[in-house]
Amino acid sequence: MENSKTEKMELKKINDYTWEIPQHDRMQVAAIVYTSSKLLSSLKRDNTLKQIKNVACLPGIKCAAYAMPDAHQGYGFPIGGVAAFSKEGGIISPGGVGYDINCGVRLLRTDFIEVDIHKALQKLIGEIFREVPAGIGKGGLARLKPNTLAEVCLKGAEWVVSQGFGTDKDLQRTEEYGCMPEADPGYLSHRALERGMPQLGSLGSGNHFIEIQKVDKIYDSHTAAVFGIQRKGQILVMIHCGSRGLGHQVASDYIRKMEDSFGWKNLLDRQLINAPIRSELGRQYYQAMSSAVNYAFANRQMIAHWVRNVFKRVLGSSEGMDQVYDVCHNVAKFEKHKIEGRMQDVCVHRKGATRSFGPGRMEVPEVYQKVGQPVFIPGSMGTASYILAGTREAERSTFGSTAHGAGRVMSRHEARQRFRGEKIKREMEIKGIELKSVSWKSVAEEAAQVYKNVNEVVRVSHKAGLVKLVARVVPVAVMKG
């Protein structure tokens, strides 16, 4: 089977949802690809398979390199790539985390149903659009002072809550409780801080969004009820954004530092530049990355607070707008996993992948201990998104990881050539979906057709045991960056 114009490799089918690139050449382990016959065709159009094979060649990798069902070509690692590395002899790679560090999703539930907001829908999304800055380079509502920004990067969402933006309950329902304690803003460059100061509390551009959604289908009523999802038609709000320019600068800074310190000539792909986990530079990157993770948690915390304020202002109440959960997509973290019959500390890289821990895992909040952590897989603009629960099978199979979205199959340039934002808006209005965006170009770039079918991505994730279906939601209003 051919996955690029220049390289052929064996892709062995294990079952209908799992494929393997067997260990060969410089591979330290096999590469496991979670996909289906329907999704496999998209992997033949880019270098996803070659990239995940190259990841399998990195020093200290444990068990296998994994490609999630939404995988597509990225920088170094494919987006949708997962790998864990030994603390002894393993590496840490910015390409295994991504530029948008802790891009992630936060979900708010409400006590409203569709009929409660129908007449106010245009005003709701319009007020959110005015309240939350969006677009390339767009800043938040206030420019932070350097010492304040350092505190944000040190404490994450906890700092935001201490300023009156949300509650401790939000922190309890955030991955890492909204703060990675290893953060040290002292390892952020002046340029990273400079880019982060004006952008806290802003959505950004690209595939970032705020969606007002309604529950379309409930698959598991018990788990849904634990998550606060009670009936069809219930209104939810999903927020998808990350660490903005600060995170991007952290990636740029440390890619350059690692190239300067270690070189890349022995790598199969220059974009897989890395540092030994135990090295001084590896430690510095981890602490800088953790600072960007905390910035992103703080960013989503502020946006969630403003969304609640809009609901209260427009509908008269924000009671019941509890946070379901907040999950990271782009991150490296030290976690304990059972490997070769014993628990081991490993550095798990999730690049465009979501943590999917099952019931009983200590990192899962107490309220979700019996059902597993909430997992969200958003669709493309105008399509369904899914609410799921983590599984013990994911812990056994993928270091507790699953897909993070639909996964692109078309470049932004090609999307702009093929689609027109004005037409997409009209088509969404016909479906009863309100759309607000900063530009027609960004709407065209995020057309539903440029992504894989999220229903198939979720089906594969569920059938492979990486998640458990809980509920499906559909948009009623969308704000795009």
Secondary structure, DSSP 8 states (H G I E B T S, - for coil): -BSSSS-B---EEEETTEEEE---TT-SSEEEEE--HHHHHHHTSSSHHHHHHHHTTSTTB-SEEEEEEEEE--SSS-EEEEEEEETTT-EE-GGGT-SSTT-EEEEEEEEEEHHHHGGGHHHHHHHHHHHS--STT---SS---HHHHHHHHHHTHHHHHHTTSS-HHHHHTSGGGG--TT--GGGS-HHHHHHHTTTTT---STT-EEEEEEEEEES-HHHHHHTT--STTEEEEEEEE--HHHHHHHHHHHHHHHHHHH-STTSSSGGG--EETTSHHHHHHHHHHHHHHHHHHHHHHHHHHHHHHHHHHHHS--TT--EEEEEESSEEEEEEEEETTEEEEEEEEEESEEE-B-TT-TTS-GGGTTT--EEEE--STTS-EEEEE-BHHHHHHHSSEEE-S--B-S-HHHHHHH--HHHHHHHHHHTT-EEEES-HHHHHHT-GGGB--HHHHHHHHHHTTS-EEEEEEEEEEEEE-
